[in-house]
Each structure stands twice: as structure tokens, then as C-alpha cells.
Amino acid sequence: MNIIAIDPGPTSSAVIQWNGSRVIEPRENPNEVVRDWLKHQAPNAELAVEMIACYGMPVGAETFETCLFIGRLQEIWLARNNPLHLIYRREVKMHLCGTMKAKDGNIRQSLIDKLVPQGTKKAPGPTYGVSKHLWSALAVAITAAETRPR
């Protein structure tokens, strides 16, 4: 299993690779760097991207910039005929926490419970190097790995 998961943002995005048992190469980079990096990834990888959904509230320019970036990622990936999974936040919440009321902290704790501790530099665990927005990318990867048909 090789899933590249991205938590996109308007100017930078969190990216992790999930091999089914541990995080590989966690990174948060400007979107142009992520886009160029993605072009050179393994031909057998699957891409999972957190997708934007409308919940009836007004949104700003940052949301639309993020949507445009998601489209750029799709364009790169689909040109390679590789599997692409658009994962909505509600799917992540329901899969990992069983409730739409889950917050980021609940999702993070669910991932820690599922994957054991992060570990240390000398003895890295499966989530070593994951922090901040990388937790969202990991949640997307786990949800894609455990719910999408292969």
C-alpha cells in the first residue's frame, strides 16, 4: 500500500505518505513545491486529498484558492491514470470518531489510539514526525486506506 495524502490549503499543504503501517516523509510545503513533488512520485501510488464541502456558511477567497489547488492536483494525478480519492471531512470524522461533532483534537487522539505513540528520534513510532496540519493529512490517508475499494 502506498497512499499519498494531502491536506490542501490556499498557499501551503500538508503531505504524508502512508505505507499501511507507518508515515513516510511527512512534509508541509508551499503549494507549488507540493505540485512539483507530486509529479515525480511512484507510479503505483494512490492519492487521497481532503475535499472541500459546502455546509451552508459563507466562505472566503482562501477556500476558493484551495479548491483551485485541489483541481491542479487532480489534473496531475489523473493524467497518470493513478487512483484518486477525494475524502470529505465528514467521512474522516465518521470513520475515525463515529460522530460529526468530532473536532481536530478528537481525530488526532483517535489516530494516536489506533496507531500507538509517535515514538522518539531514537525509536520512531508509526506517526513520528507528524504535527499540526500533518495530522489532518494522516487522517485522510487512514480513512482512504480503510474505506476505499482497492
N, C-alpha and C positions, 0 to 999 in steps of 0.2 A: 504494500500500500504506500502510495506517495501522494499526499494531498498538500497542495499549496493553498493556504487560507489567507484571505486578505480582509482586514477591517479598513475600508477606504475612508478617506477624509478629503476635504476640499484642497488641501495643499500637501499633506503627507499621509502615509498609510502604514499600518502595522501589518507585517507579513511573517508567517511562520510556515515551516514545512513539518508535516506530521507523518511519521512512518508507521503508525499503528500502535506504537508503544512509547515514543518519546518525541519531543520537539527538537527539530534540527534547524539551525540558522535563524533564530528569532531576530527580527530587524524592524526598525521604524525609520523610513526614509522619505525624502520628498517624492512626490508622485512621479516625476519624470525619471528618477532613479529606479523606482519600482517598475515602471513600464519597461525601461530598457533591460533591467534584470530579468523580467518575466520572459522576454523574447529568447533568452538563452537557457531556459530550464529544460529538464529532461522531457523527452517526447512521450514518456509513459505516465506522466503526472496528471492528476486531476486538479482542477482549480475550483475553489469554493470561495465565493465573495459574499460578504454581508450586503443584502439588498435593502434599499430604501423603500418604506411603505408609507402610505398616507393614513394618518389617524385622525383626520378632520381638523387639525390645527394648522394655522398659517406657518409657512417656512420661509427662510431667507435665502439669500444668494449662495451661502455656503452649501446648503442642501442641493441646489441645482448644480453647483460645481462638482460635488461628489457624484451626482447622477451621471454627469458627463464623463467623469473619470471611470466609473463602472463600465460605461459603454466602450471606452477605449480598451479596457482590459478584456472585455468580451470579444472585441474585434481581433485582438492579438491571438487570443486563445482559440477561438472558433476557426480562424484561418489555418490552424494546425490540426483541426479535427480531433481535438482532445476533449474529454468530458468536462463540462462546466456546470457548476451547481450554484444557483443564486439562493442564498439562505436568508430568510427574513428573521428579524429579531424575535418575533413571536414564536417561530419554530425553535429557536435556541432556548428561549425561556421555558417553553412547554417540555422540550426534550430533557433539559438538564435539571429543571426545578419543578416541573409539573404544574406551574401556575403562571398566568400572565402578569401577576403582581411582582414577580421577581425583579430585583434590582441588580446592578453590576456586582455588588458585594455577594449577593446570593449565588450568582452564576460562578464567580471566582471560587467561592467556598465549595460549590458542587464539583467543580473541576479538581480542586485540591483533594477532596474526599475520594473522587473517582481514580485519581492518578497518583496518589501518595505525595509526600512532601517534595518540595523543589530540590532539596539537597544543597550541597555546598560546592565550591570550586574544586575541592579535592575529591569529592564524591557526588557528582551532579546527579540529580534525580530526573525524572521524565519531563519536568517543567522548568528545569534550571534555565535561567536567562529570561524567563517570562515576567514582565512587569507592565504596568499601565495598560495601554491600548492593546498590547500583545495578548492579554487575557481574552479580549473580545475575538481576536483572530483565532486563538486556540479553541474558543467555544464554537466558532463557525466550523473549524476543522473536525472537531469531535462530533458535532451534530451531523455534518455531511457524512462522515465515516460510518456513523451508526444508523442513519436513517435513509440514505440514498441507495437505490439499486445499483449494483455493480455490473 
